[in-house]
Amino acid sequence: MQRLPPLRALQAFRYAARELSFKSAAEALNISQAAVSTHIRGLEEFLGLKLFVRLTREVKLTHEGRALSGYVETGFQELERGIALFAPDSDPARLTVATVPSFASRWLVPRIDSFQRAHPEIQLSLQPNLQLVGFQGDGVDLAIRFGSGDYPGLESRLLLEEKLLPVCHSMLIDNGSVTPESLVKLPWLIDESGDLESSWRVFQQELGIEIPDSSITLRVTEGTTLVEAVLAGRGIALMRYSLVADLLKAGLLQSPIEISVPAQYQYYLVAPEAKFRTDKVRAFVSWITGEVGSESL
């Protein structure tokens, strides 16, 4: 096994290399500048090489010092991230949930009031974001992701199984009889997100007719934009049911033909395993799974 130098010496080197200042390193570690010099000298003796060129008013990294600083910085960052995943919750009264923007605006926000009434002791913060969070110093406690459920290093729990169905404003069909042939003549709005490409092909197979590109009048890559376009009567679209469930129930939109196809991706609750054990995350998970179950999405 490789023998390692003292952790304190590596910490002193990390901060001194980052700022090129023994004084800054001393302030960061709350020790004297002389102690920083002693730690770094001990590290140089351990390694048998010089890490800094010491000038009158400044220090500079040697070639070896620059190379080592990258490894030391990466090592400490990984260690800090790992500790953050398992450390006690520093703010048990604040819950930060990252989620897909379309799911946040169309499904979560209209229902979140019931969670806040049930748990007034928890301050909820929502972070709509298309990017995957890493749970590494970003303050996020739980993520709601639309994907395959494969998130290495994280626990993933299925939240709801999504389906896709054609949806439009009633003005487009004027309560007339709807056939696959009549649907082709309507203006189509397409979500070009990668996960919907295969579902679009499956839907046309179920419909029994191919929708030509000439019928497609608008292409988007985000669910909320597509919902707003459909609400405005711009056309018909193959939509995730979770995003339009409330609008269908209220009669603001309708599905003109009884065809639906399973979505390629599903919604998952995602977090490090330790996060799922905290009281605030357990409360939210219990609430949201109850909401999904009661609505039979």
Secondary structure, 3 states (H helix, E strand, C coil): CCCCCCHHHHHHHHHHHHHCCHHHHHHHHCCCHHHHHHHHHHHHHHHCCCCEEECCCCEEECHHHHHHHHHHHHHHHHHHHHHHHHCCCCCCCEEEEEECHHHHHHHHHHHHHHHHHHCCCCEEEEEECCCCCCCCCCCCCEEEEEECCCCCCCEEEEEECCEEEEEECHHHHCCCCCCHHHHHCCCEEEECCHHHHHHHHHHHHHHCCCCCHHHEEEEECCHHHHHHHHHCCCCEEEEEHHHHHHHHHCCCCECCCCCCEECCCEEEEEECHHHHCCHHHHHHHHHHHHHHHHHCC
